[in-house]
């Protein structure tokens, strides 16, 4: 009898222990993490707003947000809420610190997108005339303190730090070693490029916040980018044309077709362009075809018809970027058949770059 009861007793005790461990794990995972505090003597902290913040068309807007507060009543609620995300916003600074850290809001991620892009930070350095990746800060679910890079050069170097693509930032502190130089990078002379579009424009689903095509192009062209991509909500409402016209860029890039039906394209595209052109008579406008085939073929045909119509009306300085080769390749450079991976975004940037260079050469 004892030989029979002992194994049963062991099994029962094991099951109780496993249940207890699961309960303990559940309690741990639901507990609110304590926010990191900038108390370490290893860092000197500085508010990023005192450095060179780029990617914000309206400097008087709420810090790190993409539309001015006055736009709330004019734009659809979805656009307004997404404008609180810091997509495309970045900080340029010069430091000789051999390590760089940051404190920011932190946050989670969507199921199909890396947290490092959704809520993290992405660091690049200017080296021999090129922007080169230097480090990434991985977010926690709450306020995060993280080291971005170590073993950096001790000579003054220009850095570019991208903020999250799909989360908001209310506070950003940049840390350098005590005694290190930390100052704003010089103001750019060239006017920025404005991108207006969809979740793809906003950066879904890059792996890091500096890896969407708009950010890649900003580094390749060494030019400020204003990212007005609104996930599922880039639909060419008249209020958005008026907001874009408040800016004075070197180029407008309109890439809204993935958010628009064929009917919506017929109704809205040409009036949007006319409205923008009336207020900005000389600024080049690049009309971008749908990058996904064959889903976007009907809208791409409509776009070509609309471009011909506008050109016949005498609307000047319009350009078209074909969609067919943007995500070319057998691998299908997307996460879900729609949103690009880093591979897809790199391919898109490679298709965009020569066309942007040609337009900018004629307009600068």
C-alpha distance (Angstrom), angle and dihedral (degrees) to the residues before:
residue distance angle dihedral
X1 . . .
X2 3.82 . .
X3 3.77 90.8 .
X4 3.81 89.1 54.7
X5 3.83 97.3 45.7
X6 3.80 97.2 46.8
X7 3.84 96.7 64.5
X8 3.81 89.7 45.2
X9 3.80 90.7 51.6
X10 3.82 91.1 50.3
X11 3.83 91.1 51.0
X12 3.82 92.2 50.0
X13 3.80 92.9 48.8
X14 3.82 91.0 48.0
X15 3.80 92.2 52.3
X16 3.80 91.0 49.3
X17 3.80 90.2 50.2
X18 3.81 92.7 50.1
X19 3.82 91.8 49.5
X20 3.79 90.2 49.5
X21 3.80 91.4 50.0
X22 3.81 91.0 50.2
X23 3.79 91.5 50.7
X24 3.79 90.5 48.1
X25 3.81 90.8 50.5
X26 3.80 90.3 49.5
X27 3.79 91.5 52.9
X28 3.79 91.0 48.8
X29 3.82 94.3 49.9
X30 3.82 94.3 49.2
X31 3.79 96.1 45.9
X32 3.81 114.0 106.2
X33 3.82 109.8 -109.5
X34 3.78 114.8 -125.7
X35 3.83 112.1 -112.2
X36 3.77 116.8 -111.9
X37 3.77 114.2 -111.1
X38 3.84 124.9 -146.6
X39 3.79 93.5 -122.1
X40 3.78 100.0 121.8
X41 3.82 114.0 116.9
X42 3.82 87.9 -146.6
X43 3.81 92.7 79.7
X44 3.76 140.2 56.4
X45 3.83 107.8 -151.0
X46 3.79 127.6 -149.6
X47 3.80 131.2 -178.4
X48 3.81 107.5 -109.8
X49 3.81 90.0 -139.4
X50 3.82 88.6 71.8
X51 3.83 89.3 60.4
X52 3.83 128.9 63.8
X53 3.82 107.3 -63.0
X54 3.82 113.7 -169.7
X55 3.78 136.1 -178.7
X56 3.79 94.2 54.9
X57 3.79 112.9 113.4
X58 3.80 92.6 -170.4
X59 3.82 110.7 48.5
X60 3.82 91.5 -169.4
X61 3.83 91.9 59.4
X62 3.79 121.5 107.6
X63 3.82 105.9 -70.2
X64 3.81 114.4 -81.8
X65 3.85 92.3 3.1
X66 3.80 122.3 121.3
X67 3.82 106.0 -139.7
X68 3.80 128.8 48.6
X69 3.79 118.0 -103.6
X70 3.81 89.1 -114.9
X71 3.83 89.8 66.3
X72 3.80 95.3 67.3
X73 3.79 94.9 89.8
X74 3.82 93.7 43.1
X75 3.81 104.3 50.1
X76 3.84 130.8 60.3
X77 3.83 113.7 -87.3
X78 3.81 91.6 -113.3
X79 3.81 91.3 55.8
X80 3.79 91.3 47.1
X81 3.81 93.8 50.0
X82 3.80 92.5 47.1
X83 3.80 91.0 48.0
X84 3.81 86.7 68.4
X85 3.82 87.5 67.1
X86 3.80 112.4 94.8
X87 3.84 97.5 -132.7
X88 3.79 110.5 159.0
X89 3.78 93.8 5.2
X90 3.80 110.8 129.5
X91 3.78 141.3 167.0
X92 3.81 123.4 -129.7
X93 3.78 118.0 -161.3
X94 3.79 143.1 152.7
X95 3.78 123.1 -128.0
X96 3.78 140.5 156.6
X97 3.79 91.9 -153.7
X98 3.80 114.0 130.5
X99 3.82 89.8 -145.8
X100 3.79 132.1 38.8
X101 3.81 127.9 -163.5
X102 3.80 136.9 173.8
X103 3.79 142.2 -156.2
X104 3.81 118.0 -154.6
X105 3.81 142.9 145.1
X106 3.80 96.7 -80.7
X107 3.81 120.6 -161.4
X108 3.77 145.6 172.0
X109 3.79 135.0 -86.9
X110 3.78 144.7 -116.2
X111 3.82 118.2 -101.4
X112 3.80 93.7 -104.5
X113 3.81 100.2 38.5
X114 3.79 133.5 70.6
X115 3.80 116.7 -109.7
X116 3.81 88.6 -133.3
X117 3.82 88.7 68.4
X118 3.79 99.1 30.1
X119 3.81 95.0 52.5
X120 3.82 108.3 -5.3
X121 3.80 138.0 93.4
X122 3.82 128.2 -112.5
X123 3.83 123.7 -156.1
X124 3.82 129.6 -156.2
X125 3.80 132.1 176.4
X126 3.80 130.1 -150.3
X127 3.80 106.4 -119.4
X128 3.82 125.6 169.6
X129 3.78 90.0 -18.4
X130 3.82 95.3 -50.6
X131 3.80 133.8 97.8
X132 3.82 109.6 -119.0
X133 3.82 128.4 -171.7
X134 3.80 113.6 -106.8
X135 3.79 108.7 166.9
X136 3.77 151.2 -29.6
X137 3.81 130.9 -133.2
X138 3.80 113.5 -141.3
X139 3.81 113.1 -144.0
X140 3.77 128.1 -130.4
X141 3.79 118.9 -149.4
X142 3.80 90.8 -98.0
X143 3.79 137.0 27.2
X144 3.78 106.7 -26.1
X145 3.77 136.2 -155.0
X146 3.80 112.7 -166.1
X147 3.77 140.5 161.0
X148 3.79 111.4 -121.8
X149 3.79 100.8 -170.6
X150 3.81 143.0 -10.2
X151 3.82 134.8 -167.9
X152 3.79 90.7 43.9
X153 3.83 122.2 160.6
X154 3.79 115.3 -80.5
X155 3.81 93.3 -139.3
X156 3.84 119.8 90.1
X157 3.81 107.5 -79.8
X158 3.79 132.6 179.5
X159 3.81 115.8 -122.3
X160 3.79 134.6 -168.5
X161 3.81 118.6 -155.0
X162 3.82 119.3 -168.7
X163 3.80 120.6 -151.8
X164 3.84 124.7 -141.4
X165 3.80 119.8 -62.2
X166 3.80 99.4 -147.9
X167 3.77 105.6 25.0
X168 3.76 137.4 62.5
X169 3.79 126.4 -111.2
X170 3.78 119.9 -152.3
X171 3.79 97.2 172.1
X172 3.80 133.8 18.8
X173 3.78 124.7 -177.8
X174 3.80 121.5 -174.2
X175 3.78 118.3 -151.9
X176 3.80 129.3 -152.9
X177 3.77 131.9 170.6
X178 3.84 114.4 -80.8
X179 3.78 111.9 -85.8
X180 3.80 94.0 19.2
X181 3.78 121.4 131.2
X182 3.81 115.8 -107.4
X183 3.79 121.7 173.2
X184 3.83 141.1 142.5
X185 3.78 118.0 -79.4
X186 3.82 114.6 -116.9
X187 3.79 118.5 -80.8
X188 3.80 111.8 -97.7
X189 3.79 115.8 -114.7
X190 3.79 96.6 -155.8
X191 3.78 119.1 82.2
X192 3.82 117.4 -111.7
X193 3.80 130.8 -107.7
X194 3.81 116.4 -117.8
X195 3.81 118.8 -146.3
X196 3.81 117.2 -165.4
X197 3.77 119.4 -175.8
X198 3.78 151.1 82.3
X199 3.80 142.6 -41.2
X200 3.80 87.3 -63.2
X201 3.80 89.4 57.6
X202 3.79 90.7 46.7
X203 3.80 88.6 55.6
X204 3.79 108.6 -97.9
X205 2.97 114.8 -174.1
X206 3.80 110.1 4.0
X207 3.80 119.5 137.2
X208 3.80 93.7 -132.6
X209 3.79 129.7 27.1
X210 3.80 92.1 -115.1
X211 3.80 94.5 53.5
X212 3.81 102.9 77.0
X213 3.80 113.3 107.0
X214 3.81 94.8 -108.1
X215 3.82 91.5 55.4
X216 3.82 92.6 44.4
X217 3.79 89.9 52.1
X218 3.79 90.9 48.4
X219 3.80 89.5 57.6
X220 3.81 95.0 42.6
X221 3.81 91.7 49.6
X222 3.82 93.2 34.6
X223 3.78 89.9 -132.6
X224 3.79 136.1 127.4
X225 3.80 114.9 -98.1
X226 3.80 124.9 -156.1
X227 3.79 107.5 -156.7
X228 3.81 113.2 -155.3
X229 3.78 96.6 169.1
X230 3.81 114.3 144.2
X231 3.78 117.0 -167.6
X232 3.81 109.4 -119.5
X233 3.81 89.9 -15.5
X234 3.81 107.5 78.6
X235 3.81 94.4 113.0
X236 3.81 106.4 139.6
X237 3.80 101.7 -110.1
X238 3.83 114.1 178.4
X239 3.82 90.9 -114.4
X240 3.80 89.5 62.3
X241 3.80 91.6 53.1
X242 3.80 88.7 53.5
X243 3.80 91.5 49.0
X244 3.81 92.8 48.8
X245 3.81 88.7 49.9
X246 3.81 89.8 58.5
X247 3.80 87.6 68.1
X248 3.79 125.6 75.5
X249 3.81 105.7 -146.5
X250 3.77 131.8 161.2
X251 3.82 89.1 -122.2
X252 3.80 141.7 5.8
X253 3.82 116.8 -141.9
X254 3.82 112.8 -162.6
X255 3.81 113.6 -165.7
X256 3.82 105.7 157.9
X257 3.81 102.1 125.1
X258 3.84 96.3 102.7
X259 3.84 88.6 62.6
X260 3.81 95.2 45.5
X261 3.79 133.3 78.0
X262 3.80 120.2 -137.9
X263 3.79 89.4 -102.4
X264 3.78 92.2 50.6
X265 3.80 89.9 48.5
X266 3.81 90.5 54.6
X267 3.78 92.6 47.7
X268 3.79 102.5 41.4
X269 3.79 114.5 22.7
X270 3.80 101.6 73.0
X271 3.84 95.1 39.9
X272 3.81 89.7 50.0
X273 3.80 92.2 52.3
X274 3.81 92.2 45.7
X275 3.79 91.7 49.6
X276 3.80 91.9 49.3
X277 3.81 92.5 44.8
X278 3.82 92.0 50.7
X279 3.79 89.5 58.7
X280 3.81 97.3 35.7
X281 3.82 104.1 34.0
X282 3.80 97.7 173.7
X283 3.81 108.5 31.8
X284 3.83 113.8 108.9
X285 3.80 115.4 -114.8
X286 3.80 120.9 -156.0
X287 3.82 115.1 -156.8
X288 3.80 109.7 -154.2
X289 3.79 122.6 -154.3
X290 3.81 123.3 -135.3
X291 3.83 107.9 -81.1
X292 3.82 96.8 -151.0
X293 3.81 119.3 85.6
X294 2.95 134.0 -122.4
X295 3.81 94.1 -1.0
X296 3.78 94.4 65.8
X297 3.80 99.9 41.0
X298 3.81 94.8 102.9
X299 3.79 92.9 52.4
X300 3.78 91.7 45.7
X301 3.79 90.1 55.6
X302 3.79 89.1 49.5
X303 3.79 90.7 49.3
X304 3.79 91.1 55.0
X305 3.81 90.0 49.6
X306 3.80 90.8 49.3
X307 3.79 91.4 49.1
X308 3.80 90.6 52.2
X309 3.80 89.9 48.3
X310 3.79 93.6 50.5
X311 3.79 92.4 45.0
X312 3.81 90.3 51.7
X313 3.81 88.4 52.7
X314 3.79 89.0 56.2
X315 3.83 97.5 -108.6
X316 3.81 101.2 158.8
X317 3.79 136.5 -143.8
X318 3.81 98.8 23.5
X319 3.79 121.0 150.1
X320 3.81 135.3 -176.0
X321 3.79 131.0 -141.7
X322 3.84 112.9 -159.6
X323 3.78 117.2 -129.6
X324 3.78 101.0 -151.0
X325 3.81 99.9 87.8
X326 3.80 100.3 32.8
X327 3.83 94.6 98.4
X328 3.79 96.8 18.3
X329 3.77 120.2 160.2
X330 3.79 141.8 81.2
X331 3.81 91.1 -99.6
X332 3.84 93.7 65.2
X333 3.77 99.6 -135.0
X334 3.79 95.9 -132.8
X335 3.79 138.5 101.7
X336 3.79 96.3 -137.4
X337 3.78 107.2 5.6
X338 3.81 91.1 -82.3
X339 3.80 114.4 45.3
X340 3.81 116.6 64.5
X341 3.76 126.2 -120.5
X342 3.80 118.8 -144.4
X343 3.81 86.2 -84.7
X344 3.80 90.6 54.9
X345 3.79 93.7 45.7
X346 3.80 91.2 49.2
X347 3.80 90.1 52.1
X348 3.79 90.5 48.6
X349 3.80 91.7 50.5
X350 3.81 90.3 50.1
X351 3.81 90.3 54.2
X352 3.80 94.1 44.8
X353 3.80 99.1 44.8
X354 3.84 102.3 73.0
X355 3.81 91.5 45.1
X356 3.80 92.4 48.7
X357 3.79 91.6 47.6
X358 3.79 91.0 51.5
X359 3.80 93.2 49.8
X360 3.80 94.1 44.3
X361 3.80 92.0 48.4
X362 3.78 89.8 58.4
X363 3.81 95.6 42.7
X364 3.83 105.1 40.8
